[in-house]
Amino acid sequence: MDGKFYVVGGTGAGFAHLSCGEVYDLKNGTWTEIVNISPVQPAPPTAMSGAPPLIAVVKNEMYAADYVSKEVKKYNKEVHSWVPGEGPPQWDVLGRKQGTGFVYNCAVMGC
């Protein structure tokens, strides 16, 4: 996003989940820490609460699919926080094929 490379969350010492992230500025060659960038919110443990969120950048906007709340959140770069999105970006499905136990989707984001 914006010519920068984002690293979000992960696992630290003792397998603790990290809530911070870092951003690498390709132009300046510098790393900057971003506190509390992880879209995972503390919640009662569930089977899915340990799963990392799915994060994608579409049209220079970062989105996270939250398993627990079953919603898509959008990252607000100005205030460094996640906000509920208006839903996921729209995809135009080009084709679909079922494999052994898996469905492959070929889609193009609204370009």
DSSP file (Angstrom, degrees, kcal/mol; ACC not computed):
  #  RESIDUE AA STRUCTURE BP1 BP2  ACC     N-H-->O    O-->H-N    N-H-->O    O-->H-N    TCO  KAPPA ALPHA  PHI   PSI    X-CA   Y-CA   Z-CA
    1    1 A M    >         0   0    0      0, 0.0     3,-1.7     0, 0.0    60,-0.0   0.000 360.0 360.0 360.0 133.1    0.0    0.0    0.0
    2    2 A D  T 3   -     0   0    0      1,-0.3     3,-0.1    23,-0.0     0, 0.0   0.809 360.0 -55.5  53.5  34.1    1.3    3.4   -0.9
    3    3 A G  T 3  S+     0   0    0      1,-0.3    23,-1.4    22,-0.1    24,-0.4   0.744 115.3 114.4  72.6  22.6    4.7    2.0   -1.9
    4    4 A K  E <   -A   25   0A   0     -3,-1.7     2,-0.5    21,-0.2    -1,-0.3  -0.907  61.6-134.3-127.0 154.6    5.1    0.3    1.5
    5    5 A F  E     -A   24   0A   0     19,-2.5    19,-3.1    -2,-0.3     2,-0.4  -0.940  22.4-155.4-110.9 122.1    5.3   -3.3    2.6
    6    6 A Y  E     -A   23   0A   0     -2,-0.5     2,-0.5    17,-0.2    17,-0.2  -0.806  10.8-167.8-103.4 137.7    3.2   -4.2    5.7
    7    7 A V  E     -A   22   0A   0     15,-2.9    15,-2.3    -2,-0.4     2,-0.5  -0.994  16.5-167.0-119.5 122.1    3.9   -7.1    8.1
    8    8 A V  E     -A   21   0A   0     -2,-0.5    13,-0.2    13,-0.2    12,-0.1  -0.939  40.9 -39.3-120.6 128.1    1.0   -7.7   10.4
    9    9 A G        +     0   0    0     11,-1.7     2,-0.3    -2,-0.5    10,-0.2  -0.153  61.6 153.6  65.6-153.9    0.8   -9.9   13.6
   10   10 A G        -     0   0    0      8,-0.4     8,-2.4     5,-0.0     2,-0.4  -0.854  48.8 -56.5 124.5-161.6    2.6  -13.2   13.9
   11   11 A T  B     -C   17   0B   0     -2,-0.3     6,-0.2     6,-0.2     3,-0.1  -0.981  47.2-175.5-125.9 133.2    4.0  -15.2   16.8
   12   12 A G    >   -     0   0    0      4,-3.2     3,-1.5    -2,-0.4     4,-0.1  -0.127  48.4 -28.3-106.5-155.9    6.6  -14.0   19.3
   13   13 A A  G >  S+     0   0    0      1,-0.3     3,-1.2     2,-0.2    -1,-0.3  -0.304 131.3  14.8 -60.0 139.0    8.5  -15.6   22.2
   14   14 A G  G 3  S-     0   0    0      1,-0.2    -1,-0.3    -3,-0.1    -2,-0.0   0.726 128.3 -75.5  67.2  21.9    6.6  -18.4   23.9
   15   15 A F  G <  S+     0   0    0     -3,-1.5    -1,-0.2     1,-0.2     2,-0.2   0.731  83.1 162.4  62.0  24.6    4.2  -18.6   20.9
   16   16 A A    <   -     0   0    0     -3,-1.2    -4,-3.2    -4,-0.1     2,-0.3  -0.555  43.9-113.1 -73.8 138.1    2.4  -15.4   22.1
   17   17 A H  B     -C   11   0B   0     -2,-0.2     2,-0.4    -6,-0.2    -6,-0.2  -0.547  29.6-134.0 -72.1 132.8    0.3  -13.8   19.4
   18   18 A L        -     0   0    0     -8,-2.4    -8,-0.4    -2,-0.3    -1,-0.1  -0.714  19.3-171.7 -89.9 137.3    1.7  -10.4   18.4
   19   19 A S        +     0   0    0     -2,-0.4    19,-2.5   -10,-0.2    18,-1.0   0.484  64.8  79.9-101.7  -6.2   -0.7   -7.5   18.0
   20   20 A C        -     0   0    0     16,-0.3   -11,-1.7    17,-0.2     2,-0.3  -0.374  56.4-174.1 -93.4 175.6    1.9   -5.2   16.5
   21   21 A G  E     -AB   8  34A   0     13,-2.2    13,-3.1   -13,-0.2     2,-0.3  -0.901  14.4-130.4-152.7-179.7    3.2   -4.9   13.0
   22   22 A E  E     -AB   7  33A   0    -15,-2.3   -15,-2.9    -2,-0.3     2,-0.4  -0.978   6.8-149.8-140.0 154.0    5.8   -3.1   11.0
   23   23 A V  E     -AB   6  32A   0      9,-2.5     9,-2.0    -2,-0.3     2,-0.6  -0.992   8.3-151.4-126.8 132.5    5.8   -1.2    7.7
   24   24 A Y  E     -AB   5  31A   0    -19,-3.1   -19,-2.5    -2,-0.4     2,-0.8  -0.908   9.3-145.9-105.3 122.3    8.8   -1.0    5.4
   25   25 A D  E  >> -AB   4  30A   0      5,-2.9     4,-2.5    -2,-0.6     5,-0.9  -0.786   7.2-163.0 -87.8 110.0    9.1    2.2    3.3
   26   26 A L  T  45S+     0   0    0    -23,-1.4    -1,-0.2    -2,-0.8   -22,-0.1   0.833  87.3  51.9 -64.0 -33.4   10.6    1.0    0.0
   27   27 A K  T  45S+     0   0    0    -24,-0.4    -1,-0.2     1,-0.2   -23,-0.1   0.917 122.0  28.3 -70.3 -44.7   11.6    4.6   -1.0
   28   28 A N  T  45S-     0   0    0      2,-0.1    -2,-0.2     0, 0.0    -1,-0.2   0.630  98.3-129.9 -93.8 -15.6   13.4    5.4    2.3
   29   29 A G  T  <5 +     0   0    0     -4,-2.5     2,-0.3     1,-0.2    -3,-0.2   0.841  62.3 131.8  70.0  33.5   14.6    1.9    3.2
   30   30 A T  E   < -B   25   0A   0     -5,-0.9    -5,-2.9     2,-0.0     2,-0.4  -0.906  50.0-141.9-123.8 149.2   13.2    2.2    6.7
   31   31 A W  E     -B   24   0A   0     -2,-0.3     2,-0.4    -7,-0.2    -7,-0.2  -0.852  16.6-171.0-102.5 141.5   11.1    0.0    9.0
   32   32 A T  E     -B   23   0A   0     -9,-2.0    -9,-2.5    -2,-0.4     2,-0.2  -1.000  20.0-128.2-132.8 132.8    8.5    1.6   11.4
   33   33 A E  E     -B   22   0A   0     -2,-0.4     2,-0.5   -11,-0.2   -11,-0.3  -0.577  15.5-160.2 -79.2 141.0    6.6   -0.3   14.1
   34   34 A I  E >   -B   21   0A   0    -13,-3.1   -13,-2.2    -2,-0.2     3,-0.7  -0.975  14.8-142.6-120.0 114.7    2.8    0.0   14.2
   35   35 A V  T 3  S+     0   0    0     -2,-0.5   -15,-0.2     1,-0.2   -13,-0.0  -0.479  76.4   5.1 -77.7 147.6    1.4   -0.9   17.6
   36   36 A N  T 3  S+     0   0    0     -2,-0.2   -16,-0.3     1,-0.1    -1,-0.2   0.817  80.1 137.3  52.1  40.5   -2.0   -2.7   17.8
   37   37 A I    <   +     0   0    0    -18,-1.0   -17,-0.2    -3,-0.7    -1,-0.1   0.681  34.6 108.5 -85.9 -18.2   -2.3   -3.2   14.0
   38   38 A S        -     0   0    0    -19,-2.5    44,-0.1     1,-0.2   -17,-0.1  -0.386  64.6-146.8 -62.6 130.5   -3.5   -6.8   14.3
   39   39 A P        +     0   0    0      0, 0.0     2,-0.4     0, 0.0    -1,-0.2   0.556  67.7 108.7 -74.6  -5.5   -7.2   -7.0   13.5
   40   40 A V        -     0   0    0     13,-0.1    -2,-0.1    28,-0.0   -31,-0.0  -0.586  56.4-158.8 -75.6 126.9   -7.7   -9.8   16.0
   41   41 A Q        -     0   0    0     -2,-0.4     2,-0.1     1,-0.0    -1,-0.0  -0.819  28.7 -96.8-105.1 145.1   -9.6   -8.6   19.1
   42   42 A P        +     0   0    0      0, 0.0    -1,-0.0     0, 0.0     7,-0.0  -0.390  60.0 153.9 -59.6 132.4   -9.6  -10.3   22.5
   43   43 A A        -     0   0    0     -2,-0.1     3,-0.1     6,-0.0    25,-0.0  -0.960  53.2 -70.5-151.9 163.4  -12.6  -12.6   22.8
   44   44 A P        -     0   0    0      0, 0.0     5,-0.1     0, 0.0     0, 0.0  -0.368  69.4 -92.1 -57.2 139.7  -13.6  -15.7   24.6
   45   45 A P        +     0   0    0      0, 0.0     2,-0.3     0, 0.0     3,-0.0  -0.277  55.3 168.1 -59.2 135.1  -11.6  -18.6   23.2
   46   46 A T    >   -     0   0    0     -3,-0.1     3,-0.5     1,-0.0     4,-0.5  -0.828  52.9 -94.3-133.8 175.4  -13.3  -20.5   20.4
   47   47 A A  T 3  S+     0   0    0     -2,-0.3     3,-0.2     1,-0.2     4,-0.0   0.821 127.3  38.9 -61.8 -29.5  -12.1  -23.1   17.9
   48   48 A M  T >  S+     0   0    0      1,-0.2     3,-1.7     2,-0.1    -1,-0.2   0.550  89.4  90.1 -98.0  -8.3  -11.4  -20.3   15.4
   49   49 A S  T <  S+     0   0    0     -3,-0.5    -1,-0.2     1,-0.3    -2,-0.1   0.748  86.9  52.7 -66.0 -22.2  -10.0  -17.6   17.7
   50   50 A G  T 3  S+     0   0    0     -4,-0.5    -1,-0.3    -3,-0.2    -2,-0.1   0.559  85.7 104.5 -86.6  -7.6   -6.4  -18.9   17.3
   51   51 A A  S <  S-     0   0    0     -3,-1.7    16,-0.2     1,-0.1    -3,-0.0  -0.542  77.2-118.3 -75.1 135.0   -6.7  -18.7   13.5
   52   52 A P        -     0   0    0      0, 0.0    -1,-0.1     0, 0.0    -2,-0.1  -0.413  34.0-104.9 -69.8 149.6   -4.8  -15.8   11.9
   53   53 A P        -     0   0    0      0, 0.0     2,-0.6     0, 0.0    13,-0.2  -0.371  28.8-114.5 -70.9 153.6   -7.0  -13.3   10.0
   54   54 A L  E     -D   65   0C   0     11,-1.2    11,-2.6    -2,-0.1     2,-0.4  -0.806  37.8-169.0 -86.3 124.0   -6.9  -13.3    6.2
   55   55 A I  E     +D   64   0C   0     -2,-0.6     2,-0.3     9,-0.2     9,-0.2  -0.949  11.4 167.2-120.7 135.9   -5.5  -10.0    5.1
   56   56 A A  E     -D   63   0C   0      7,-2.2     7,-3.1    -2,-0.4     2,-0.5  -0.989  28.3-136.5-144.1 151.3   -5.4   -8.7    1.5
   57   57 A V  E     +D   62   0C   0     -2,-0.3     2,-0.4     5,-0.2     5,-0.2  -0.952  25.6 175.9-110.1 125.3   -4.7   -5.4   -0.2
   58   58 A V  E >   -D   61   0C   0      3,-2.8     3,-1.3    -2,-0.5    -2,-0.0  -0.995  69.5 -12.2-131.4 125.8   -7.2   -4.4   -2.9
   59   59 A K  T 3  S-     0   0    0     -2,-0.4    -1,-0.1     1,-0.3     3,-0.1   0.903 129.3 -53.5  50.2  46.8   -7.0   -1.0   -4.8
   60   60 A N  T 3  S+     0   0    0      1,-0.2     2,-0.4    -3,-0.1    -1,-0.3   0.688 117.0 111.7  64.2  22.3   -4.5    0.3   -2.2
   61   61 A E  E <   -D   58   0C   0     -3,-1.3    -3,-2.8   -60,-0.0     2,-0.4  -0.983  61.9-135.5-124.3 138.0   -6.8   -0.5    0.8
   62   62 A M  E     -D   57   0C   0     13,-0.4    13,-2.8    -2,-0.4     2,-0.3  -0.806  23.4-174.8 -97.4 131.9   -6.1   -3.2    3.4
   63   63 A Y  E     -DE  56  74C   0     -7,-3.1    -7,-2.2    -2,-0.4     2,-0.4  -0.909   9.2-161.2-123.2 150.3   -8.9   -5.6    4.4
   64   64 A A  E     -DE  55  73C   0      9,-2.3     9,-2.8    -2,-0.3     2,-0.7  -0.999  12.7-144.0-132.7 131.8   -9.0   -8.3    7.1
   65   65 A A  E     -DE  54  72C   0    -11,-2.6   -11,-1.2    -2,-0.4     2,-0.7  -0.863  18.6-151.9 -93.8 115.9  -11.5  -11.2    7.3
   66   66 A D  E  >> - E   0  71C   0      5,-2.8     4,-1.2    -2,-0.7     5,-1.0  -0.804   7.6-164.3 -94.0 114.4  -12.3  -11.8   10.9
   67   67 A Y  T  45S+     0   0    0     -2,-0.7    -1,-0.2   -16,-0.2   -18,-0.1   0.904  85.8  49.2 -62.9 -43.8  -13.3  -15.4   11.6
   68   68 A V  T  45S+     0   0    0      1,-0.2    -1,-0.2   -20,-0.2   -19,-0.1   0.939 121.6  30.9 -68.1 -49.0  -14.7  -14.9   15.0
   69   69 A S  T  45S-     0   0    0      2,-0.1    -1,-0.2     0, 0.0    -2,-0.2   0.574  99.2-135.0 -86.6  -8.2  -17.0  -11.9   14.2
   70   70 A K  T  <5 +     0   0    0     -4,-1.2     2,-0.3     1,-0.2    -3,-0.2   0.913  63.5 116.1  55.1  47.4  -17.6  -13.1   10.6
   71   71 A E  E   < -E   66   0C   0     -5,-1.0    -5,-2.8    16,-0.0     2,-0.5  -0.955  65.4-121.0-140.2 161.2  -17.0   -9.6    9.2
   72   72 A V  E     -E   65   0C   0     -2,-0.3    13,-2.1    -7,-0.2    15,-0.3  -0.896  29.2-162.9-102.9 129.4  -14.6   -7.9    6.9
   73   73 A K  E     -EF  64  84C   0     -9,-2.8    -9,-2.3    -2,-0.5     2,-0.4  -0.834   8.1-143.1-112.9 151.6  -12.8   -4.9    8.3
   74   74 A K  E     -EF  63  83C   0      9,-3.2     9,-2.9    -2,-0.3     2,-0.5  -0.925  18.9-123.9-114.5 137.8  -10.9   -2.1    6.5
   75   75 A Y  E     - F   0  82C   0    -13,-2.8     2,-0.8    -2,-0.4   -13,-0.4  -0.692  14.6-147.7 -84.7 125.8   -7.7   -0.6    7.8
   76   76 A N  E  >> - F   0  81C   0      5,-3.4     5,-1.2    -2,-0.5     4,-1.1  -0.838   8.9-165.5 -92.7 107.4   -7.8    3.2    8.2
   77   77 A K  T  45S+     0   0    0     -2,-0.8    -1,-0.2     1,-0.2     5,-0.0   0.795  81.6  57.9 -65.5 -30.9   -4.2    4.3    7.5
   78   78 A E  T  45S+     0   0    0      1,-0.2    -1,-0.2    -3,-0.1    -2,-0.0   0.893 121.3  23.2 -70.9 -39.7   -4.7    7.8    8.9
   79   79 A V  T  45S-     0   0    0     -3,-0.3    -1,-0.2     2,-0.2    -2,-0.2   0.363 101.6-125.1-109.0   4.0   -5.7    6.7   12.4
   80   80 A H  T  <5 +     0   0    0     -4,-1.1     2,-0.3     1,-0.2    -3,-0.2   0.933  68.4 114.7  53.0  55.5   -4.1    3.2   12.4
   81   81 A S  E   < -F   76   0C   0     -5,-1.2    -5,-3.4    -7,-0.0     2,-0.4  -0.979  66.0-111.8-148.8 161.7   -7.2    1.3   13.3
   82   82 A W  E     -F   75   0C   0     -2,-0.3    -7,-0.2    -7,-0.2   -19,-0.1  -0.793  31.9-173.3 -96.0 134.9   -9.6   -1.2   11.8
   83   83 A V  E     -F   74   0C   0     -9,-2.9    -9,-3.2    -2,-0.4     2,-0.1  -0.941  36.4 -93.6-125.3 148.3  -13.2   -0.2   10.9
   84   84 A P  E     -F   73   0C   0      0, 0.0   -11,-0.2     0, 0.0     2,-0.1  -0.401  47.7-138.4 -59.3 133.2  -16.1   -2.3    9.8
   85   85 A G        -     0   0    0    -13,-2.1   -13,-0.1    -2,-0.1   -22,-0.0  -0.295  22.2-107.5 -85.9 174.7  -16.2   -2.2    6.0
   86   86 A E  S    S-     0   0    0      1,-0.4    -1,-0.1    -2,-0.1   -13,-0.1   0.195  84.9 -70.6 -83.0  17.1  -19.1   -1.8    3.7
   87   87 A G  S    S-     0   0    0    -15,-0.3    -1,-0.4     3,-0.0     3,-0.1  -0.476  77.4 -43.6 112.3 171.3  -18.5   -5.5    2.9
   88   88 A P  S    S-     0   0    0      0, 0.0     3,-0.1     0, 0.0   -14,-0.0  -0.293  72.5 -86.3 -69.9 157.0  -15.8   -7.2    1.0
   89   89 A P        -     0   0    0      0, 0.0     2,-0.2     0, 0.0   -26,-0.0  -0.324  55.0-101.8 -57.6 146.7  -14.6   -5.7   -2.3
   90   90 A Q        -     0   0    0     -3,-0.1    20,-1.7    20,-0.1     2,-0.4  -0.537  37.5-159.0 -78.3 137.3  -16.7   -7.0   -5.2
   91   91 A W  E     -G  109   0D   0     -2,-0.2     2,-0.7    18,-0.2    18,-0.2  -0.886  14.1-141.9-114.9 144.5  -15.3   -9.7   -7.3
   92   92 A D  E     -G  108   0D   0     16,-2.5    16,-1.8    -2,-0.4     2,-0.4  -0.933  25.0-139.6-103.4 110.3  -16.2  -10.7  -10.9
   93   93 A V  E     -G  107   0D   0     -2,-0.7    14,-0.3    14,-0.2     3,-0.1  -0.568  21.7-178.1 -75.5 124.4  -16.1  -14.5  -11.0
   94   94 A L  E     -     0   0D   0     12,-3.1     2,-0.3    -2,-0.4    13,-0.2   0.783  64.3 -25.0 -89.7 -32.5  -14.5  -15.8  -14.2
   95   95 A G  E     -G  106   0D   0     11,-1.4    11,-2.4     2,-0.0    -1,-0.3  -0.978  50.5-146.2-173.4 164.6  -14.9  -19.5  -13.5
   96   96 A R  E     +G  105   0D   0     -2,-0.3     2,-0.4     9,-0.2     9,-0.2  -0.997  13.6 179.6-145.4 137.9  -15.2  -22.1  -10.9
   97   97 A K  E     -G  104   0D   0      7,-2.2     7,-3.2    -2,-0.3     2,-0.5  -0.992  20.9-137.2-143.9 133.7  -14.0  -25.7  -10.8
   98   98 A Q  E     -G  103   0D   0     -2,-0.4     5,-0.2     5,-0.2     2,-0.2  -0.778  24.3-179.4 -91.9 129.5  -14.3  -28.3   -8.1
   99   99 A G  E >   -G  102   0D   0      3,-3.8     2,-1.2    -2,-0.5     3,-0.7  -0.372  54.3 -48.4-107.0-167.8  -11.2  -30.4   -7.3
  100  100 A T  T 3  S-     0   0    0      1,-0.3     3,-0.1    -2,-0.2    -1,-0.1  -0.527 123.6 -26.4 -68.9  99.2  -10.8  -33.2   -4.8
  101  101 A G  T 3  S+     0   0    0     -2,-1.2     2,-0.3     1,-0.1    -1,-0.3   0.611 126.7  85.8  73.8  13.5  -12.3  -31.6   -1.7
  102  102 A F  E <   -G   99   0D   0     -3,-0.7    -3,-3.8     2,-0.0     2,-0.5  -0.999  64.1-143.6-147.1 141.4  -11.5  -28.1   -2.8
  103  103 A V  E     -G   98   0D   0     -2,-0.3     2,-0.5    -5,-0.2    -5,-0.2  -0.929  15.9-151.9-107.4 124.4  -13.2  -25.5   -4.9
  104  104 A Y  E     -G   97   0D   0     -7,-3.2    -7,-2.2    -2,-0.5     2,-0.5  -0.828  10.8-166.3 -95.3 128.4  -11.0  -23.3   -7.1
  105  105 A N  E     -G   96   0D   0     -2,-0.5     2,-0.6    -9,-0.2    -9,-0.2  -0.949   9.1-159.4-114.4 134.2  -12.4  -19.8   -7.9
  106  106 A C  E     +G   95   0D   0    -11,-2.4   -12,-3.1    -2,-0.5   -11,-1.4  -0.957  29.5 161.3-110.6 115.4  -10.9  -17.6  -10.6
  107  107 A A  E     -G   93   0D   0     -2,-0.6     2,-0.4   -14,-0.3   -14,-0.2  -0.928  32.3-147.8-137.2 156.9  -11.9  -14.0   -9.9
  108  108 A V  E     -G   92   0D   0    -16,-1.8   -16,-2.5    -2,-0.3     2,-0.1  -0.994  25.4-125.0-124.7 129.1  -10.9  -10.5  -10.8
  109  109 A M  E     -G   91   0D   0     -2,-0.4     2,-0.9   -18,-0.2   -18,-0.2  -0.449  54.5 -75.7 -69.4 147.5  -11.3   -7.6   -8.4
  110  110 A G              0   0    0    -20,-1.7    -1,-0.2     1,-0.2   -20,-0.1  -0.177 360.0 360.0 -48.4  89.7  -13.3   -4.8   -9.9
  111  111 A C              0   0    0     -2,-0.9    -1,-0.2    -3,-0.1    -2,-0.1   0.412 360.0 360.0 -94.6 360.0  -10.6   -3.4  -12.2
